[in-house]
Amino acid sequence: MKKYLLSLGLLTVMFSVQSNAQCIKGNCYNGTGTFKFDNGDIYDGSWRQGKIHGTSGKYEFANGDKYDGAYVDGKRHGVGKYTWSKGGSYTGSWEEDRRNGFGSYQWPNSSTYRGYWKDDQLIDLEILPGEATQEQPLLK
């Protein structure tokens, strides 16, 4: 019995040491709160049954990328803006964590692709002033 309790105690310590994820403000189960994930990502916004969920939330990735917009059951869904830390942003419709529907991609040099997206791929586009060059491939 002592071996079992000792093993159980060591496992508990190991798992608690490995996880730094925590709700650092508010209610991160049902309500509004700020949660810091193990990988350094931080989300501030609405929660429902322990999942990111609501019309407006801000997610900051450890690499500097940011998403500000709607979520459903932990996935980007609805209208939102994703900004890459190295430049560029997408503003538009999301479905199941992918760009789907109408949206626009703004390149760092001010060129803008505007059109319809399906599963993160542009399917119809319009290029606005500041035309893109071949050095600027479409994001996939």
Residue pairs with C-beta under 8 A, 6 or more apart in sequence:
18 38
19 38
20 36
20 38
21 35
21 36
21 37
21 38
22 35
22 36
23 29
23 33
23 34
23 35
24 34
24 35
24 36
25 33
25 34
25 44
26 32
26 33
26 34
27 33
27 47
28 34
28 35
28 47
28 50
29 47
29 49
29 50
30 47
30 48
30 49
31 46
31 47
32 45
32 46
32 47
33 44
33 47
34 42
34 43
34 44
35 42
35 43
35 44
35 47
36 42
37 43
39 62
40 62
41 59
41 60
41 61
41 62
42 59
42 60
43 52
43 57
43 58
43 59
43 60
44 57
44 58
44 59
45 52
45 54
45 56
45 57
45 58
45 59
45 71
46 52
46 53
46 54
46 55
46 56
46 57
46 71
47 53
47 54
48 54
48 73
51 73
51 74
52 59
52 71
52 74
53 71
53 72
53 73
53 74
54 70
54 71
55 70
55 78
56 68
56 69
56 70
57 68
57 69
57 70
57 71
58 66
58 67
58 68
59 66
59 67
59 68
60 66
61 67
61 85
63 85
64 85
65 82
65 83
65 84
65 85
66 82
66 83
66 85
67 76
67 80
67 81
67 82
67 83
68 80
68 81
68 83
69 76
69 78
69 79
69 80
69 81
69 82
69 94
70 76
70 77
70 78
70 79
70 80
70 94
71 77
71 78
72 78
75 96
75 97
76 82
76 94
76 97
76 98
77 94
77 95
77 96
77 97
78 93
78 94
79 92
79 93
79 94
80 91
80 92
80 94
81 89
81 90
81 91
82 89
82 90
83 89
86 108
87 107
87 108
88 105
88 106
88 107
88 108
88 139
89 105
89 106
90 99
90 103
90 104
90 105
90 106
90 139
91 103
91 104
91 106
92 99
92 101
92 102
92 103
92 104
92 117
93 99
93 100
93 101
93 102
93 103
93 117
94 100
94 101
95 101
98 117
98 119
98 120
99 117
99 119
99 120
100 117
100 118
100 119
101 116
101 117
102 115
102 116
102 117
103 114
103 115
103 116
103 117
104 112
104 113
104 114
104 115
105 112
105 113
105 114
105 122
105 138
105 139
106 112
107 113
107 130
107 132
107 136
109 130
109 136
110 129
110 130
111 127
111 128
111 129
111 130
111 131
111 132
111 136
112 127
112 128
112 129
112 130
113 122
113 125
113 126
113 127
113 128
113 132
113 138
114 125
114 126
114 128
115 122
115 123
115 124
115 125
115 126
116 122
116 123
116 124
116 125
117 123
120 139
120 140
121 140
122 138
